[in-house]
Amino acid sequence: MMDRQKWLEWTGVGTAILYSMLIALNIGAEFIGFLLLFLSAGLIGLWAYFGKHRGIMLLQVFYATAGLIGMFRWF
């Protein structure tokens, strides 16, 4: 069974992959892509917090901010 930290890490990675593909494909799903970026940043940020990876956690704050800005601009 997958523990909490592995789940946060890999779910965050999966949502980041989906986000980047939606944005790169330019199919009009930018809002969903930025929502996935925000979700990914939150998941990976929690993983980084629990694992004491402070640099990665700080990076996720900026990714989450970019996701929020993207959602507001596309809405």
SENUMAR-524863 format. One line per field, with one value per residue (C-alpha): x, y negated, z; chain; residue in three letters. Coordinates in nm, 4 decimals. Example, Ala and Ser with C-alpha at 12.3 -4.5 7.8 and 13.67 -1.06 7.14 Angstrom:
<sites>
X = 1.2300,1.3670 .
Y = 0.4500,0.1060 .
Z = 0.7800,0.7140 .
cadena = A,A .
residuo = ala,ser .
</sites>
This chain:
<sites>
X = 0.0000,0.1200,0.1915,0.0792,0.4079,0.4384,0.0757,0.1360,0.4547,0.3208,-0.0229,0.1494,0.3774,0.0838,-0.1175,0.1901,0.2327,-0.1339,-0.1062,0.1959,0.0399,-0.2876,-0.1038,0.1383,-0.1398,-0.3118,-0.6594,-0.8446,-0.8162,-0.5933,-0.8193,-0.8187,-0.4425,-0.3823,-0.6173,-0.4054,-0.0896,-0.2374,-0.3388,0.0011,0.1804,-0.0304,0.0331,0.4058,0.4243,0.2745,0.5125,0.8040,0.6799,0.6513,0.9909,1.1545,1.2491,1.2263,1.3596,1.1059,0.8306,0.9188,0.9194,0.5693,0.4439,0.5463,0.3936,0.0676,0.0741,0.1276,-0.1664,-0.3924,-0.2852,-0.3441,-0.6933,-0.7901,-0.6594,-0.8361,-1.1672 .
Y = 0.0000,-0.3497,-0.5740,-0.9372,-1.0895,-0.8666,-0.9433,-1.3208,-1.2970,-1.0861,-1.2450,-1.5843,-1.4609,-1.3188,-1.6400,-1.8411,-1.6205,-1.6638,-2.0401,-2.0760,-1.8666,-2.0633,-2.3931,-2.2682,-2.1207,-2.4619,-2.3078,-2.5686,-2.3904,-2.6505,-2.7056,-2.3324,-2.3270,-2.6083,-2.4416,-2.1256,-2.3342,-2.4760,-2.1292,-1.9845,-2.2634,-2.1974,-1.8237,-1.8518,-2.1376,-1.9141,-1.6338,-1.8788,-2.0076,-1.6593,-1.5605,-1.8873,-1.9806,-2.3540,-2.4650,-2.2532,-2.3767,-2.7390,-2.6640,-2.5178,-2.8411,-3.0215,-2.7516,-2.7759,-3.1536,-3.1097,-2.8688,-3.1199,-3.4011,-3.1789,-3.0823,-3.4430,-3.5594,-3.2848,-3.3015 .
Z = 0.0000,-0.0847,0.2124,0.2342,0.1230,-0.1837,-0.2742,-0.2439,-0.4479,-0.7348,-0.7542,-0.7674,-1.0445,-1.2405,-1.2212,-1.3248,-1.6322,-1.7251,-1.6708,-1.8962,-2.1725,-2.1664,-2.1919,-2.4611,-2.6770,-2.6885,-2.7154,-2.5141,-2.1805,-2.0185,-1.7170,-1.6377,-1.6940,-1.4476,-1.1988,-1.2294,-1.1797,-0.8593,-0.7386,-0.8257,-0.6410,-0.3330,-0.3386,-0.4016,-0.1509,0.1184,0.0225,0.0512,0.3869,0.5381,0.3959,0.5076,0.1491,0.2081,-0.1322,-0.3195,-0.0866,-0.1637,-0.5362,-0.5061,-0.3475,-0.6655,-0.8879,-0.6912,-0.7358,-1.1112,-1.1194,-0.9440,-1.1749,-1.4780,-1.3600,-1.2954,-1.6312,-1.8280,-1.6401 .
cadena = A,A,A,A,A,A,A,A,A,A,A,A,A,A,A,A,A,A,A,A,A,A,A,A,A,A,A,A,A,A,A,A,A,A,A,A,A,A,A,A,A,A,A,A,A,A,A,A,A,A,A,A,A,A,A,A,A,A,A,A,A,A,A,A,A,A,A,A,A,A,A,A,A,A,A .
residuo = met,met,asp,arg,gln,lys,trp,leu,glu,trp,thr,gly,val,gly,thr,ala,ile,leu,tyr,ser,met,leu,ile,ala,leu,asn,ile,gly,ala,glu,phe,ile,gly,phe,leu,leu,leu,phe,leu,ser,ala,gly,leu,ile,gly,leu,trp,ala,tyr,phe,gly,lys,his,arg,gly,ile,met,leu,leu,gln,val,phe,tyr,ala,thr,ala,gly,leu,ile,gly,met,phe,arg,trp,phe .
</sites>
